[in-house]
């Protein structure tokens, strides 16, 4: 509130009732301006404590997506700047190996039931297929002109790859390790996710502000849903039990909550600048949003209601996050922490 207001009121000698009325109206206007998804009074400290910062090796260059196999306790981290995939043992809290030769690796997805890890190499426009036992690249599959995020549809045993610049989803048969379809999406493609309830694939088309639904059985687009207010909707996370999709919009720094049942946006929140990777702690009902600005936003999901819990700047370019569903530990790869790559491991703070 403007500090000059009391002087003004004193000068014109407004009655006390009028003064209270004006101040009250301003308060109501402020509440109205906050609107849906306001983060006023949200704590600026995350309910997490530091476990350790562990070195990841390599040069202090960009790190990208990560994917966790909770059965083997292996975390796979894309070291884009070094064209390598880092394999980190979360029980021993150390790097097991670094798999080189994956050109400008962006996306990574582990599929435990297949014993395979898939890494998208934008430097060579292919998917590197890695065996989880040997931790070696066993084959490479062409995947458009800029492969990025990936999702796996188990019923049809197919991998769906966001071809960001090519404007398509590339479909790979995981048994034959061959491309079986290329699905045009009509714009620059953001992240791709699988919904186990509908058994459909959902994809952000970030230059059209759309969420596209694909039937993996026929590899056809079955719906194109306009997302009002979406600007560069890149990040995507589905919580199947709640029938909600979380859409991170890099262009206007928003998190949009989309109902998969009503097919509409049910809430919108401000988050850190350039939100990127999202992760869910399903048991707790928590959703983490990591941003290029290094700000991490935390939300609580209860039924179909979402509310902000906390937000804080974690570290420079802390734009990637993964959660262990058993221990609830949270993993943030940091590309340059005092000149070194680090994995910041945090756990939920005891009440």
Secondary structure, DSSP 8 states (H G I E B T S, - for coil): --TTHHHHHHHHT--HHHHHHHHHHHHHHHHHHH-TT--TT-BSS-SEEEEEEEE--S-S-----EEEETTTTEEEEEEGGGTEEEEEETTTTEEEEEE---TTEEEEEEETTTTEEEEEETTTTEEEEEETTTTEEEEEEE--SSEEEEEEETTTTEEEEEETTTTEEEEEETTTTEEEEEEE-SS-EEEEEEETTTTEEEEEETTTTEEEEEETTTTEEEEEEE-TT-SSEEEEEEEGGGTEEEEEETTTTEEEEEETTTTEEEEEEE-SSSEEEEEEETTTTEEEEEETTSEEEEEEEETTEEEEEEEEE-STT----EE-TTT--EEEEEEEETTEEEEEEEEE---
